[in-house]
Amino acid sequence: MANEEHDFAPFIKALTEALDEAEGGCVYLVVDNASQDDTLKLCNTLSATDTRFVTVWAPENKNVVDAYLRGYREAYEKGHQSIIEMDAGLSHDPAQLQKFLDKLAAGYECVFGSRNMLGGSNAESPLRRRLLSRGGTFLANILLGTELTDMTSGYQGFTRKVVEQILGHKLRSRAHFYQTELRYLLRNRKWIEVPIHYRAPSPRISCKAVRNALACLIYYTGRRIRGKKDNI
């Protein structure tokens, strides 16, 4: 949750409806110093009135990957058996949470959201993001030997056991390549993709994030060529 003041009310309304439908569950709202508006205040107020929403203040986070992992750690330590990662700001539709829960309940270890498979969409996102998503997926599948239709989506769910192993693994990514890295490391798990509708709030992707993505891709490609088996 970073600078989500504008979309906070509709996002929480949609999440509340999803929780009501699922008849259980808990939402961990991770906020750190990247947020400069009243997001933290809104989260704290919500947590005080609805115990299903837990505000996690994480000023120690250095990047977006730290935020994701902090959310996983909170959910894991509270004993949840199914753990789902999603972005705030309505980039990911809370109404689609049940798809992930159903597949995890059916025995899949990893459920990945895909904007590029039949039934998914990325049409509301800026052209630059769409090109990076599809180009990144194509390049990653070729170089890493993966077979997913979307290698860069951040809407995903895992079993408790998989999250335990993610938390115990040292990830190299510090930015958006994190999603691709996880898919590569989990490629031998029992996984499935589900269609999602994605709406990106901004076309901005930093040069630093792109450099980190290329460095990680080169690293794993080199290890794959040398026959190294990187798995979680």
Phi, psi and chi 1 to 4 in degrees:
 res  aa     phi    psi   chi1   chi2   chi3   chi4
   1 MET       -  103.7  -60.1  -77.1  -70.9      -
   2 ALA  -132.5  115.5      -      -      -      -
   3 ASN    54.8   50.5  -58.1  -48.1      -      -
   4 GLU  -103.6   16.1  -53.2  -65.5   -8.3      -
   5 GLU   -55.0  -41.5 -177.6  178.7   -4.8      -
   6 HIS   -64.5  -43.2  177.2   71.2      -      -
   7 ASP  -100.1    8.2  -70.3  -40.9      -      -
   8 PHE   -58.5  -51.9 -172.0   85.6      -      -
   9 ALA   -60.4  -51.5      -      -      -      -
  10 PRO   -66.2  -33.1   19.7  -31.4      -      -
  11 PHE   -65.6  -47.3  176.4   61.5      -      -
  12 ILE   -67.1  -36.1  -65.3  -56.7      -      -
  13 LYS   -60.4  -45.2 -179.6  177.2 -176.5  -64.7
  14 ALA   -66.2  -39.2      -      -      -      -
  15 LEU   -65.3  -40.5  -93.8  178.0      -      -
  16 THR   -61.9  -41.8  -59.2      -      -      -
  17 GLU   -63.7  -38.8  -68.3  171.8   -7.5      -
  18 ALA   -66.6  -40.1      -      -      -      -
  19 LEU   -65.0  -41.0  -73.2  175.4      -      -
  20 ASP   -61.6  -40.9  -69.6  -18.2      -      -
  21 GLU   -67.4  -38.7 -179.3 -178.7  -10.1      -
  22 ALA   -76.7  -14.1      -      -      -      -
  23 GLU    55.6   46.9  -61.6 -178.6  -13.6      -
  24 GLY   154.5  176.5      -      -      -      -
  25 GLY   105.5  171.6      -      -      -      -
  26 CYS  -146.8  146.5 -170.6      -      -      -
  27 VAL  -114.5  127.1  176.0      -      -      -
  28 TYR  -103.9  113.7  -63.8   89.4      -      -
  29 LEU   -95.2  102.4  -53.9  168.8      -      -
  30 VAL   -88.8  121.7 -179.2      -      -      -
  31 VAL  -126.8  137.0 -169.8      -      -      -
  32 ASP  -138.1 -167.4   55.8   33.3      -      -
  33 ASN   -69.1   -8.2  -73.3  -40.8      -      -
  34 ALA   -67.7  -20.3      -      -      -      -
  35 SER   -91.2  122.4 -169.1      -      -      -
  36 GLN  -112.2   -1.4  -60.3  -64.0  -49.0      -
  37 ASP  -102.3 -151.6   62.6    5.8      -      -
  38 ASP   -92.8   21.3  -77.9  -22.4      -      -
  39 THR   -57.2  -47.1  -64.8      -      -      -
  40 LEU   -60.8  -43.9  178.0   60.0      -      -
  41 LYS   -60.9  -43.2  179.7 -179.7  178.5 -179.0
  42 LEU   -64.4  -40.5  -69.7  168.6      -      -
  43 CYS   -64.0  -44.6  -72.4      -      -      -
  44 ASN   -63.3  -39.9  -77.5  -32.1      -      -
  45 THR   -64.0  -42.6  -60.7      -      -      -
  46 LEU   -62.7  -46.1  173.5   64.4      -      -
  47 SER   -61.4  -30.5  -64.5      -      -      -
  48 ALA   -73.2  -19.9      -      -      -      -
  49 THR  -109.0  -20.3   57.3      -      -      -
  50 ASP  -139.1  106.8 -169.9  -25.4      -      -
  51 THR   -69.0   -8.8   57.6      -      -      -
  52 ARG   -73.5  -15.9  -65.0  176.1  -60.5  176.4
  53 PHE  -107.5  117.4  -67.8   90.8      -      -
  54 VAL  -111.8  119.4  178.2      -      -      -
  55 THR   -83.4  128.1  -61.0      -      -      -
  56 VAL  -115.3  107.0 -180.0      -      -      -
  57 TRP   -88.5  117.9  171.1 -125.0      -      -
  58 ALA  -129.9   70.6      -      -      -      -
  59 PRO   -66.4  -15.7   25.9  -35.5      -      -
  60 GLU   -77.0  -11.6   71.1  -79.3    1.8      -
  61 ASN   -58.9  134.9  -71.4  -10.3      -      -
  62 LYS  -103.5  -16.9  -65.6 -178.5  175.7   61.9
  63 ASN  -161.7  179.0   51.1   59.8      -      -
  64 VAL   -67.1  -30.1   67.6      -      -      -
  65 VAL   -65.9  -39.9  178.5      -      -      -
  66 ASP   -58.2  -39.0  -72.6  -11.7      -      -
  67 ALA   -65.6  -45.4      -      -      -      -
  68 TYR   -59.3  -48.7  -73.1  133.1      -      -
  69 LEU   -66.2  -33.8  -65.5  179.3      -      -
  70 ARG   -63.5  -40.5  178.2   62.4 -174.9  -86.2
  71 GLY   -62.4  -43.8      -      -      -      -
  72 TYR   -59.7  -44.0  -77.4  140.5      -      -
  73 ARG   -63.8  -42.3 -171.4  170.4  -65.1  106.8
  74 GLU   -60.4  -47.9  -69.3  -71.2  -29.1      -
  75 ALA   -66.1  -40.2      -      -      -      -
  76 TYR   -64.3  -45.9  178.5   81.1      -      -
  77 GLU   -67.5  -22.3  -69.8  177.3   -7.8      -
  78 LYS   -86.4   -0.1  -64.5  -58.1 -171.9  -62.3
  79 GLY    88.0   13.3      -      -      -      -
  80 HIS   -67.8  142.6  -62.2  -70.2      -      -
  81 GLN   -91.0  -27.5  -62.0  -57.6  -51.3      -
  82 SER  -123.5  128.3  -63.0      -      -      -
  83 ILE  -129.2  125.4  -61.0  172.4      -      -
  84 ILE  -120.2  134.1  -60.9  171.1      -      -
  85 GLU  -102.7  134.4  168.0 -160.5  -36.0      -
  86 MET  -150.4  155.1   67.1 -176.8  -61.6      -
  87 ASP   -85.8  155.9  -68.1  -21.0      -      -
  88 ALA   -90.0 -169.3      -      -      -      -
  89 GLY    70.6   17.2      -      -      -      -
  90 LEU    66.3   15.2  -63.8  174.1      -      -
  91 SER   -60.9  -39.8  -64.6      -      -      -
  92 HIS  -111.4  135.1  -62.6  144.8      -      -
  93 ASP   -82.8  115.3 -175.9    0.1      -      -
  94 PRO   -58.6  -25.3  -27.3   37.8      -      -
  95 ALA   -64.1  -17.0      -      -      -      -
  96 GLN   -92.9    1.8  -62.1  177.6  -46.3      -
  97 LEU   -57.4  -36.5  -83.5  167.8      -      -
  98 GLN   -62.4  -29.9 -166.0   61.0   47.5      -
  99 LYS   -58.4  -44.4  -66.0  179.9 -177.6  178.5
 100 PHE   -66.8  -44.3  -65.9   83.9      -      -
 101 LEU   -62.4  -40.1  -66.3  171.1      -      -
 102 ASP   -64.3  -42.8  -71.0  -15.5      -      -
 103 LYS   -69.8  -37.6  -65.7  -58.5 -178.2 -177.0
 104 LEU   -65.9  -39.5  -70.5  168.9      -      -
 105 ALA   -66.4  -25.8      -      -      -      -
 106 ALA   -80.7   -4.4      -      -      -      -
 107 GLY   112.6   -0.7      -      -      -      -
 108 TYR   -77.0  143.5  -71.5   96.6      -      -
 109 GLU   -87.0  -30.5  -63.1  176.5  -74.1      -
 110 CYS  -135.0  131.1  -48.6      -      -      -
 111 VAL  -124.1  117.6 -175.4      -      -      -
 112 PHE  -108.7  129.2  -59.3  117.5      -      -
 113 GLY   -74.4  139.4      -      -      -      -
 114 SER  -130.2  128.4  172.3      -      -      -
 115 ARG   -87.0  -13.8  -60.9  158.0  -70.2 -173.8
 116 ASN  -104.0  -10.3  -57.1  -33.8      -      -
 117 MET   -85.2  168.9   67.9 -173.8  -62.2      -
 118 LEU   -56.9  126.4 -177.3   64.4      -      -
 119 GLY    99.0  -13.1      -      -      -      -
 120 GLY   -98.0  168.4      -      -      -      -
 121 SER  -156.2  155.0   72.2      -      -      -
 122 ASN  -140.4   19.6 -161.8   18.8      -      -
 123 ALA   -66.0  -28.3      -      -      -      -
 124 GLU   -81.6   -5.9  -66.5 -176.5   45.8      -
 125 SER   -84.3  153.8  -59.0      -      -      -
 126 PRO   -59.8  150.2  -24.6   34.8      -      -
 127 LEU   -55.0  -40.3  178.0   60.9      -      -
 128 ARG   -60.5  -42.1 -176.0 -176.9  179.4 -171.1
 129 ARG   -66.1  -39.6  -83.1 -171.5  178.1  -91.3
 130 ARG   -64.5  -41.2  -78.8 -179.9  -81.9  158.8
 131 LEU   -65.6  -42.0  -68.5  175.1      -      -
 132 LEU   -64.8  -38.8  -77.2  172.8      -      -
 133 SER   -64.4  -51.7  172.1      -      -      -
 134 ARG   -70.2  -40.3  -72.6 -170.3  173.9  -86.6
 135 GLY   -65.3  -41.3      -      -      -      -
 136 GLY   -64.7  -39.3      -      -      -      -
 137 THR   -64.6  -45.9  -67.1      -      -      -
 138 PHE   -60.8  -48.3  175.5   79.1      -      -
 139 LEU   -65.0  -44.0 -170.6   61.1      -      -
 140 ALA   -63.8  -42.7      -      -      -      -
 141 ASN   -62.3  -39.0  -80.3  -28.2      -      -
 142 ILE   -68.2  -48.7  -68.4  -65.9      -      -
 143 LEU   -79.4  -30.9  -63.8  178.8      -      -
 144 LEU  -104.2   -6.7  -59.3  178.6      -      -
 145 GLY    75.2   19.5      -      -      -      -
 146 THR   -86.3  170.9   45.5      -      -      -
 147 GLU  -137.5   33.0  -60.9  178.5  -16.3      -
 148 LEU   -92.8  154.9  -79.5   80.4      -      -
 149 THR   -83.1  -16.7   64.6      -      -      -
 150 ASP  -144.6  110.1 -166.5  -21.3      -      -
 151 MET   -98.4    2.3  -72.7  -71.3  -74.2      -
 152 THR  -126.9    8.5   64.1      -      -      -
 153 SER   -77.9  143.4  165.8      -      -      -
 154 GLY  -101.0    7.2      -      -      -      -
 155 TYR   -96.8  108.6 -153.9  168.0      -      -
 156 GLN  -157.5  155.7   52.3 -163.8   -3.7      -
 157 GLY  -135.8  149.1      -      -      -      -
 158 PHE  -139.7  158.6  -54.9  108.8      -      -
 159 THR   -75.1  164.5   62.1      -      -      -
 160 ARG   -58.4  -41.4  175.9  178.3  175.4   80.4
 161 LYS   -62.7  -41.9 -178.0   62.6  175.5  176.9
 162 VAL   -65.5  -42.4  168.5      -      -      -
 163 VAL   -61.9  -39.3  168.7      -      -      -
 164 GLU   -56.8  -42.1  177.8 -177.4   20.5      -
 165 GLN   -76.3  -30.7  -65.9  178.4  -38.6      -
 166 ILE   -62.9  -44.9  -69.9  173.0      -      -
 167 LEU   -65.6  -25.8  -68.7  173.0      -      -
 168 GLY   -91.5    0.5      -      -      -      -
 169 HIS  -105.8  139.6 -171.2   88.6      -      -
 170 LYS   -86.0  106.6 -174.8  174.3  177.8   58.7
 171 LEU   -82.5  147.8  -62.2  172.5      -      -
 172 ARG   -91.7  -28.1  -62.7 -173.4   64.8   83.5
 173 SER   -71.3  145.8  177.0      -      -      -
 174 ARG  -121.8    6.1  -64.6  -65.1  175.4  -95.1
 175 ALA  -150.1 -141.8      -      -      -      -
 176 HIS   -68.9  -18.6  -59.7  -68.8      -      -
 177 PHE   -66.6  -13.0 -171.8   80.6      -      -
 178 TYR   -49.9  -41.5  152.8   83.5      -      -
 179 GLN   -63.5  -43.4  -42.4  -66.1   -4.5      -
 180 THR   -66.9  -41.4  -53.9      -      -      -
 181 GLU   -59.3  -45.6 -177.0  175.7   16.8      -
 182 LEU   -61.8  -43.9  -82.7 -170.8      -      -
 183 ARG   -62.5  -39.0  -77.9  161.9  170.7   72.8
 184 TYR   -66.1  -46.6  174.6   62.9      -      -
 185 LEU   -67.9  -25.0  -65.8  172.2      -      -
 186 LEU  -102.9   13.5  -64.6  167.2      -      -
 187 ARG   -62.5  -23.8   66.7 -165.4  179.6  -77.0
 188 ASN   -96.1    3.5  -67.2  -36.6      -      -
 189 ARG   -79.7  171.0  -68.1  -76.1 -171.7  167.4
 190 LYS   -82.2  102.0 -174.5  177.7 -178.5 -177.3
 191 TRP  -124.4  163.7   59.3  -93.7      -      -
 192 ILE  -152.3  152.1 -168.7  171.0      -      -
 193 GLU  -103.5  147.4  -70.7 -176.7  -69.1      -
 194 VAL  -127.8  144.3  -64.6      -      -      -
 195 PRO   -71.2  139.3   25.3  -33.8      -      -
 196 ILE  -133.8  159.8   61.3  169.5      -      -
 197 HIS  -109.3  124.5  -58.2  -68.8      -      -
 198 TYR  -116.1  139.0 -179.1   79.4      -      -
 199 ARG  -130.6  108.6  178.4  174.8   66.8   86.6
 200 ALA   -81.3  132.8      -      -      -      -
 201 PRO   -78.0  -18.0   29.5  -35.7      -      -
 202 SER  -153.6  145.1  166.9      -      -      -
 203 PRO   -82.4   -3.6   30.7  -35.6      -      -
 204 ARG   -77.1  126.2 -173.4  178.0   67.6   83.8
 205 ILE  -133.5  123.7  -61.2  176.1      -      -
 206 SER   -70.9  151.6   71.9      -      -      -
 207 CYS   -62.8  -34.1  -67.8      -      -      -
 208 LYS   -63.0  -39.9 -175.2  176.8  180.0 -179.9
 209 ALA   -66.7  -39.7      -      -      -      -
 210 VAL   -64.8  -42.1  173.6      -      -      -
 211 ARG   -63.3  -41.4  -72.4 -164.3  -60.8  -90.6
 212 ASN   -64.5  -39.6  177.7 -108.4      -      -
 213 ALA   -62.4  -45.6      -      -      -      -
 214 LEU   -64.4  -40.0  -69.6  173.4      -      -
 215 ALA   -63.8  -42.6      -      -      -      -
 216 CYS   -67.2  -40.8  -68.9      -      -      -
 217 LEU   -63.3  -43.3 -177.0   59.0      -      -
 218 ILE   -62.9  -41.3  -68.9  169.6      -      -
 219 TYR   -60.6  -51.8  170.7   81.5      -      -
 220 TYR   -70.8  -33.1  -77.9  116.1      -      -
 221 THR   -64.3  -43.6  -59.6      -      -      -
 222 GLY   -61.5  -42.4      -      -      -      -
 223 ARG   -66.8  -36.9  -73.3 -178.6   60.0   81.4
 224 ARG   -66.0  -41.4  179.4  171.5  178.2 -109.8
 225 ILE   -61.5  -35.0  -69.2  171.7      -      -
 226 ARG   -83.8    3.1  -64.3 -165.1  -58.9  -86.3
 227 GLY    83.2   15.1      -      -      -      -
 228 LYS   -77.5  137.2  -55.3  -65.8 -176.7  179.8
 229 LYS  -105.4   98.1  -61.6 -174.1 -177.1  -61.1
 230 ASP   -94.2  114.4  -66.9  -59.3      -      -
 231 ASN  -143.4  155.7  -64.5  -71.9      -      -
 232 ILE  -113.5      -  -67.5  180.0      -      -
